[in-house]
């Protein structure tokens, strides 16, 4: 998945030795980068920044993620039970239980569409924190082993029939491509599942491989639970909060590139299996919203060093999010963007993000707060 960030590979290396399949519990990787390197500076800044809302926000989002992934898992189980009843003869299943199949798969898609934004809203915190970053790799950012063995999500999926999908990629990507039929290996071939009876099998009207959907949804729910436990044990620090902003803000070009290559730009010619259910522009806004919350807790501390710069950073983040929101509004209104449009917009967003990141790094240095870049 083309959304890696600075430090993500380094964080992943800390975890690689103990990565296990989805059926097992990994625990959080060791924290190597989030603590302040200067204890005296840490003590001084802790009294000037209340970071508890960051943890509260993270716990809210992990709770929402747990709820949505549990719902997805329940629907995947239901679909598997239906398929099992017909000995995985999907032609008979469709002919006999079409209404139940459609109801179940639509509910599964709805649950996925609720789970994904819940994660995106906290991705800036998770991916920007060393003790949590591997969950970003597993849930949302890791490539498949076939695409990128070095940066593959460290998860194998064991299907109910004993098949093993080795390093299939991040779990949101696996479940999205299974539910919307963008990964042919995870879909049933030869059954024309016209969900709405329109006479045409539209995009997203597919019969997933029940075993893949069951294993993927179960793993997603499992790691959502693990992330929740890791979040409960985590305490934010000024150094860690500044690191989140410095690591996660300047990633706009990657986001816009994935939008450019998605169905939202390329249409049916797109070969990208993920980012098909929700526009990447919506994801970017959710990520930036989380980063704005992080900065809001740091702003009183920044103001002690430079009130004008504190205001510029806040305005820059707000304007960047507003810029993305404007493009998204145009897309939702029916405007069709070309790949060239996406590249130009990505350059503009990246330039804005780079300037903001420079300001954040500068003020952290002025405050004597270590930032892992």
ZAPAGU-461493 format. One record per residue (C-alpha): residue in one letter; x, y, z. Coordinates in pm, whole numbers, plus 32768, in hexadecimal, padded with zeros to 4 digits. Layout:
BEGIN
AXYZ ...
//
This chain:
BEGIN
X800080008000 X809E81487F96 X8084820580D8 X81C781DB8195 X824F82EE826C X83A5835182EB X8409826E840D X82FF816783BF X83FA80738334 X84E080B0845C X83C18079854F X83617F3B8497 X84BE7EAE84BA X849B7EC38633 X836F7DDD8618 X83D17CF384FF X84767BEF85DC X833B7BB886A8 X82327BDC8598 X81377AC0859A X80077A5784D2 X7EBA7AFD850F X7E3F79E885EF X7F437A3886F5 X7F7F7B5F87DC X80AE7C34878F X80A47D40889A X81357E968856 X82997EB987D7 X839D7F5588B5 X83AF80D088BF X84F8814F8835 X84AE82B287C6 X838E8358887E X843083BC89C6 X84DA850B89F8 X865284EB89EC X867D86088AE7 X85CC85B58C32 X85EA871B8CAD X854687A38B72 X8438869A8B8D X83E886FB8CF3 X83D0886A8C95 X82F188378B69 X8208873C8C10 X818C88508CF5 X8138892E8BCA X808088358AEC X7F5387638B4C X7F6586418A59 X7E53856F8AF8 X7D5685D089E6 X7E38852388E8 X7E1883DB89A2 X7CA4841589D7 X7C77844D8862 X7D3F83138813 X7C6D82458901 X7B2D82CD8867 X7B9F8266870D X7C2181118776 X7AD080D4881B X7A1A813386D9 X7B0680548614 X7AC47F2E86FB X794C7F5786D6 X79557F6E855A X7A4A7E4F8528 X797E7D738612 X784D7DBA8539 X79127D6783FF X798E7C26849E X782C7BBF84F9 X77B27BF28393 X78DE7B358307 X78887A1283F0 X77207A1E837B X77877A18820D X787378F6824F X775C783282F9 X767B786A81CB X778977F580DA X77DC76C981B5 X766F766181B2 X768D7631803A X77E775928052 X787B76CA7FB5 X77BC76937E71 X779278077E33 X76B077D77D04 X75B477197DDB X75E4780E7EF7 X759079327E15 X746878887D70 X73D478227EC0 X743B792E7FB9 X74737A667EE8 X73AE7B4C7FD0 X74667AD48106 X75B67AED8055 X75787C517FE2 X74FB7CBC8138 X762E7C2981DF X772E7CB280EB X76917E0C80E9 X76A17E0E8265 X780E7DA18252 X78617EB9815F X77AF7FB38241 X78787F3E836D X79BC7F5D82A7 X796080BF823D X792E811583AD X7A70806D841E X7B5881128323 X7B1A82808385 X7B31822084F4 X7C9281B084AE X7CF082CF83C6 X7C9183CC84D3 X7D9C833C85B8 X7E9A82D384B2 X7F70840684F1 X7F97839F865C X7FC3822A861F X80B5823F84FB X8178835A859D X81B482A486E7 X82C081988700 X820080BD87F6 X80CD80BB8715 X815980DC85B4 X815F7F6B8562 X7FE57F648585 X7FD7805F8469 X80A97F728398 X7FC47E4E83ED X7E757EFC83D8 X7E9B800382CE X7FEE8046822F X80B37F0681F9 X80EA7E80809C X80BD7D168038 X81EC7C35803A X81D37C137EC1 X81D67D8C7E8D X82DC7DEF7F8A X83737CDD8065 X843E7DD9812F X830D7EA38196 X82027D96819B X81037D9082B2 X81857C8183A0 X80477BB38398 X7FE77A6A82F3 X7E7B7A0182D7 X7E187898831A X7CCE784A8271 X7BCE77588306 X7C23765081FE X7D92765B825B X7E0B77388140 X7F09783C81AC X7F247992810D X808B79F48153 X80BB7B698189 X7F857BCF80C0 X7FA77D3C8128 X7F047E1E8225 X7DB67DAB82AA X7CE47ED0823A X7D687E9580DB X7D227D2080E7 X7BBE7D498164 X7B707E6D807C X7BEB7DB47F47 X7B277C7F7FB5 X79E27D397FF5 X79EE7E0A7EB7 X7A837CFE7DD6 X7BBF7DB67D6F X7CA27C8D7DBC X7C377B737CD0 X7CDC7A6A7DAA X7BF27AC67EC7 X7AB07AC07DF9 X79D379AE7D6D X79EB79947BF3 X78D179307B0C X77A779A37BDB X76F37ADB7B5D X76847B6E7CA9 X75A17C897C3B X75537D087D99 X74477E047D3D X73AD7D4A7C17 X74037E647B25 X74747D757A17 X75DE7DE37A40 X76E07D717B3B X775B7EC07BBB X789E7F0C7C6D X78977E7C7DCD X77907D767D76 X78667C467DB6 X786C7AFD7E6F X79A47AF07F48 X7A5D79B37F9B X79B9796E80EA X7AF878E48184 X7BC67A158127 X7ABD7B0381A9 X7A997A3F82EF X7C117A35832F X7C4B7B9F82CB X7B2E7C2B839B X7B937B5B84CA X7CF97BD684B1 X7C897D3E848B X7BB27D2585C4 X7CCC7C76867E X7DCB7D858637 X7CCE7E95867F X7CB37DFD87DA X7E2D7DF287FB X7E4E7F5C8790 X7D4D7FBF8894 X7E157F1189A5 X7F597FB28930 X7EB08108892A X7E3880DB8A8F X7F9C80958AFF X803081BC8A41 X807A83158ACD X80BC843989E0 X81EC85188A11 X824386698976 X835B85C688B1 X827184B98836 X816385B387D7 X8258868C8714 X82DA8552866B X817B84F585F8 X815886478550 X82B0864484B0 X828D84DE8433 X812484E883BC X80E686478334 X81D2863B8207 X813285098163 X804185B98077 X80EB85517F33 X80C383E17F90 X7F52840E7FDE X7F0E84CB7E9E X7FCE83C77DD4 X7EF082B37E5D X7DBE83887E0C X7E4283BD7CA9 X7E6782477C74 X7D1681EB7D0B X7BC781AF7C66 X7B64830F7CCD X7C5083937BC1 X7CAA826F7ADE X7B5281CD7ADD X7B3E80647A68 X7CA0807379DF X7D29808A7B42 X7DEA7F597BB5 X7DF57FD07D1D X7D397EDC7DF9 X7D017FC67F20 X7C7C81287F50 X7B4980C17E87 X7A3880E97F8D X7A9C823D8019 X7B5183537F61 X7CB483887FD8 X7C5984F77FFD X7B6C849D8118 X7C8483D881BE X7D71850181A8 X7C7785E38256 X7C4984E5836D X7DC184C6839D X7DF1864083A1 X7CD58663849B X7D918580858B X7ED286458559 X7E1B878B859D X7DA886FC86E9 X7F0D86998740 X7F8E87F486F2 X7E75889A87B6 X7EFD87F488F1 X805F886788A2 X7FFF89C98842 X80078A5C89A5 X816B89DD89C3 X81C98A6B886E X81348BBB88CF X82298BD489F2 X83418BE588F2 X829F8C9A87CC X812D8CFB87C9 X81398D69865D X81D18C2385ED X80D48B6286BD X7FBD8C118601 X80638BD984AD X807D8A6384E6 X7F108A4A8550 X7EA38B168422 X7F7F8A4B8339 X7EEA890183AC X7D88898B8395 X7DC68A158239 X7E6088CF81C2 X7D31880F8238 X7C4D89148198 X7D0A88F1804F X7CD68778804B X7B6A87A280B3 X7B30888A7F89 X7BB9878B7E94 X7AE6867C7F37 X79AD87547F23 X79EA87837DAE X7A17860C7D83 X78D685C47E42 X782086C27D69 X787F85FB7C34 X79BB86A27BB9 X7AA285AD7B0A X7C1085E37B4C X7D24856B7A67 X7E6884C97ADC X7F16860F7A80 X7E2386D17B5C X7E6885E17C7B X7FE0860D7C57 X7FC8878A7C55 X7EE2878A7D82 X7FCC86997E31 X80F387837DF7 X802D88A57E8B X7FC787D97FBB X812887587FEB X81BE88B57FD9 X80CC892D80E3 X8113880081BF X828C8826819C X827B89928206 X81A9893B8337 X829688238397 X83BD89118385 X831289FB8479 X82C288DC8566 X84278856855F X84B289B1859A X83DB89F986C9 X842088A2875F X859488EA8746 X85648A3E87E4 X84AC89998905 X85BF8896892C X84D5877688DD X856A864C8826 X84B385E586E8 X84F6849E8633 X850484F984C1 
//
